Each structure stands twice: as structure tokens, then as C-alpha cells.
Amino acid sequence: MKILVITSCTSKKKYKSANQLQPEDFFSAERRAVRSTELKSYETSAAKMYTGQQHTLLMEGLEQIRESYGRKVVDLYIISAGYGLLNESDVIVPYNVTFSGAKKPELLARSNSLQLHEKVQTVIANYDLVFFLLGKEYVQALQLPFQVPDTITQIFLLGTGYRKLIPDVPNTHFVPAGSDLARELGVMGVALKGFVFKQLCAAVCCKGLQVFKKIRKKPQRILKIALANR
């Protein structure tokens, strides 16, 4: 079974240069290339650049599961409001662009310019099980639903109030991961999705890869695992 995690960029980054890339630096490939050269000393992979709590916990879980089952057991992509869809190994420089707090027309225009819907749809078509660890605006930027085979199970961890953002289509599942769950687990809201996924990785390391098969059949089981292993 091929498994993918799609998470979001974070405002906290490993490097934060005074002249980090700004929204206007992404208007053309030429301008971005010039500005990126100026920041070459700050280059690192997308996996290492983000240091927000969700990303840090997610990476801890991935490293744990990869130590047990190899690097290829779970793949990771990151949605960046600046770069678009990033593979975790893509090399980037510091930037200051986000979907969080953006008004919907601006958000959709940016999403279209990055071809987010098309690129994510193409990527997930290669997997059997896809976890989306995204906030409201980042889900909106995906412009759901995706036109992919029903054999692909898509699981969205999202705040309870945003249930309507997830279309009612086959094998697309909403798992409530909002303030109530954060309080129950005793974690900050900004860390919640990363924490839940790290708990899932711990369960897989303990009980085997069949845990993912069970999650695929019953996505709500994620909550039981998170609460049992807190």
C-alpha cells in the first residue's frame, strides 16, 4: 500500500533572513531565481525548512516509522503558499507568503496561479491512502473535489466547524481534529494534527503496517489511536 501525507507550510522556519522572499518575488520564475540566488546560503530542503509545531511533530513521527520500515513507507508533500506543492526533498529558501487569513478571492487566485488543484490531483493519483493535515484556507486552496479513482482513500483532519469543506464523495473522509480534541489530548491547536499523526506512527511501529489498512477501512479509528496513546 502506497501512503502519502500532505501537510502545510508553517510561518516558523529554520532560517529567517531580513530579505526573505516576498509575494512579489514569486510573480515570475526569473525574479524568483534572482532573489533565490541572493539567499543561497539559506537553502535547505522543505522537510528541514519548516519548524512550526505541527511540522516538527509530523517529522518526528515520520522518522520513527521510517526507521522501522524504510524511507519509502510514507511519502510527504508540503503545500506552500509561495512555492506551491513541494516534495519534502525540494530545496527552498526563506520566504514570507501564507494562505492563512487570506480572503477567498485572493486565496483562489493564488491557488490557480500555483496550479495547486491540478498538481495535488496528479500526485495523489499514485497512492492508495492520503492523509491531509491542513487548515481551513489550505483546504480551500485545493478547490475540492479531486477527480481521482474511488480506490484512493483521502482522509482530512480538520476542525469540526469546517466539515462542509470536505465533499461528500466516495472514499473522501472527514476526521474531526479541532479544539475539543486538542483539549482532550492536552496539546496546542497549532500542534494538534502533527501530534495525532505522530501518535498514529507510534501505533504502526508498535503493531505493524496493518494499522494503516485498518485506518483505510475505518478512518475515525485515528481518533481512538490518538487518545489511547497520549
KOLLO-74123 format. One record per residue (C-alpha): residue in one letter; x, y, z. Coordinates in pm, whole numbers, padded with zeros to 5 digits, always signed. Layout:
N
aXYZ;...
% end
This chain:
230
m+00000+00000+00000;k+00135+00341-00101;i+00083+00610+00162;l+00112+00988+00133;v+00091+01277+00379;i+00013+01628+00255;t+00075+01899+00511;s+00104+02278+00504;c+00396+02517+00529;t+00446+02699+00860;s+00538+03058+00938;k+00820+02938+01162;k+01122+02841+00958;k+01476+02723+01018;y+01610+03040+00857;k+01455+03385+00852;s+01657+03632+00652;a+01583+04005+00656;n+01545+03992+00277;q+01346+03668+00258;l+01127+03618-00048;q+00803+03818-00056;p+00483+03756-00257;e+00604+03972-00546;d+00918+03759-00580;f+00702+03467-00695;f+00538+03661-00980;s+00789+03529-01233;a+01037+03242-01244;e+01313+03483-01344;r+01261+03712-01048;r+01240+03422-00806;a+01562+03276-00945;v+01748+03604-00897;r+01619+03655-00546;s+01682+03292-00454;t+02044+03329-00557;e+02074+03615-00309;l+01953+03376-00037;k+02155+03074-00146;s+02334+03049+00191;y+01993+02980+00350;e+01893+02695+00118;t+01765+02373+00270;s+01509+02102+00195;a+01142+02171+00251;a+01137+01897+00518;k+01400+02086+00720;m+01292+02444+00649;y+00964+02440+00842;t+00987+02440+01221;g+00627+02500+01329;q+00487+02263+01591;q+00267+02064+01353;h+00553+02008+01111;t+00803+01920+01383;l+00575+01655+01536;l+00485+01519+01193;m+00852+01480+01103;e+00925+01307+01436;g+00652+01055+01357;l+00776+01002+01003;e+01135+00950+01115;q+01018+00694+01370;i+00817+00496+01120;r+01087+00518+00854;e+01347+00384+01095;s+01127+00078+01140;y+01005+00025+00783;g+01232+00222+00550;r+01225+00565+00387;k+00966+00472+00125;v+00687+00356+00355;v+00527+00704+00371;d+00589+00996+00135;l+00550+01361+00228;y+00444+01665+00027;i+00402+02018+00160;i+00166+02288+00034;s+00345+02622+00027;a+00160+02945-00046;g+00479+03065-00211;y+00620+02766-00396;g+00304+02561-00444;l+00320+02183-00399;l+00661+02078-00264;n+00816+01737-00231;e+00988+01715+00107;s+01326+01696-00068;d+01277+02012-00276;v+01532+02279-00191;i+01387+02619-00097;v+01493+02947+00063;p+01316+03152+00334;y+01000+03333+00227;n+00704+03516+00374;v+00384+03407+00198;t+00083+03231+00352;f-00276+03134+00277;s-00373+03176+00643;g-00603+03473+00688;a-00627+03537+00314;k-00961+03645+00168;k-01115+03382-00055;p-01080+03566-00392;e-00711+03631-00323;l-00664+03276-00199;l-00822+03119-00507;a-00629+03345-00743;r-00305+03242-00577;s-00406+02876-00583;n-00484+02896-00954;s-00151+03060-01033;l+00026+02776-00850;q-00196+02513-01020;l-00246+02355-00679;h-00559+02160-00763;e-00408+02004-01073;k-00072+01925-00914;v-00215+01770-00598;q-00466+01572-00800;t-00186+01433-01017;v+00028+01337-00717;i-00239+01164-00510;a-00342+00951-00807;n-00027+00746-00739;y-00128+00648-00384;d-00374+00425-00203;l-00406+00623+00122;v-00362+01000+00156;f-00366+01199+00481;f-00431+01575+00457;l-00308+01775+00759;l-00427+02121+00656;g-00602+02424+00798;k-00917+02583+00656;e-00755+02814+00400;y-00521+02545+00272;v-00814+02309+00218;q-00999+02586+00034;a-00693+02635-00185;l-00723+02274-00303;q-01061+02350-00465;l-01203+02007-00390;p-01311+01754-00504;f-01035+01579-00693;q-01116+01367-00995;v-00932+01050-00894;p-01029+00680-00875;d-01251+00578-00582;t-00980+00330-00481;i-00779+00621-00337;t-00874+00685+00026;q-00846+01053+00122;i-00855+01145+00491;f-00883+01507+00602;l-00803+01602+00963;l-00982+01932+01010;g-01160+02143+01269;t-01521+02041+01333;g-01661+02371+01206;y-01513+02316+00861;r-01684+01985+00786;k-01864+02137+00485;l-01533+02198+00309;i-01493+01824+00257;p-01712+01699-00030;d-01938+01400+00019;v-01779+01178-00243;p-01662+00814-00228;n-01356+00740-00017;t-01312+01100+00098;h-01335+01120+00476;f-01353+01396+00736;v-01193+01326+01075;p-01271+01596+01335;a-00949+01745+01468;g-01037+02072+01634;s-01033+02247+01969;d-01230+01975+02154;l-00977+01708+02055;a-00687+01941+02136;r-00820+01993+02488;e-00877+01622+02536;l-00521+01544+02427;g-00373+01840+02613;v-00197+01989+02312;m-00195+02330+02143;g-00428+02364+01847;v-00142+02453+01612;a+00029+02126+01704;l-00279+01901+01701;k-00265+01743+01355;g+00108+01676+01384;f+00058+01525+01727;v-00225+01298+01607;f-00020+01175+01314;k+00282+01113+01537;q+00060+00901+01762;l-00056+00707+01458;c+00307+00645+01356;a+00384+00519+01707;a+00093+00275+01683;v+00219+00149+01347;c+00568+00098+01487;c+00421-00099+01776;k+00154-00304+01595;g+00271-00315+01236;l+00174-00169+00900;q-00167-00337+00922;v-00270-00035+01130;f-00278+00167+00808;k-00502-00095+00649;k-00743-00067+00941;i-00738+00313+00916;r-00816+00289+00547;k-01126+00082+00624;k-01233+00299+00919;p-01067+00645+00922;q-01232+00750+01251;r-01008+00491+01420;i-00737+00760+01408;l-00906+00937+01699;k-00913+00621+01910;i-00542+00566+01846;a-00455+00925+01934;l-00649+00912+02260;a-00516+00569+02356;n-00152+00665+02312;r-00149+01011+02467;
% end
